[in-house]
């Protein structure tokens, strides 16, 4: 039976399918100015490093690297190690390991991939774009629409700088129902509704973002 069609390797086939699905979803999101990566990051609470769970998540670079990227790294490491493990098992024992056992054994490899490659990516990605700040600190800040056209029900991406001058990329919608915000327009962040920020045209153009 083929390595990729064997029932014992189903967990690793699902992992590869998720990688492809997430990539397609992110691509479609870019076309409609709705990033699944940004939505996922917005759902994750800030990490302050005090608790045990915070230390584990920090060890996995959550908060330094987009969560969707870390998920893809885990799936990639998990699937590659899993298929490699099953090839070795077939060579040694003449058959594949049970799916549940191979799946469990591949988890540490997925986490190690997140830890190792996540550290590399964290150094490549500019810190000013990935620093975690309180959502409320960005309200009242001026930004620029940098991706797409924002209207009510259709978000666009805006670049906003915090009080330390660090850049943050937010998904924004107009605060007014009939307002349309074109690319390169200056906007003022006025509130946050769910995963999106609400904004208006910058009423004080002298306040450059």
Secondary structure, DSSP 4 states (H G I P E B T S, - for coil): --TTT-GGGHHHHHHHHHHHHHHHHHHHHHHTT--HHHHHHHHSPP--S-SHHHHHHHHTTBTTB-HHHHHHHHHHHHHHHHHHHHHHHHHHHSSPPPHHHHHHHHHHHHHHHHHHHHHHHHHHS-HHHH----GGGGTT-EEEEEES-BBTTB-EEEEEE-TTS-EEEEEEEESSTT--B-TT-EEEEEEEETTEEEEEE-S-TTS--
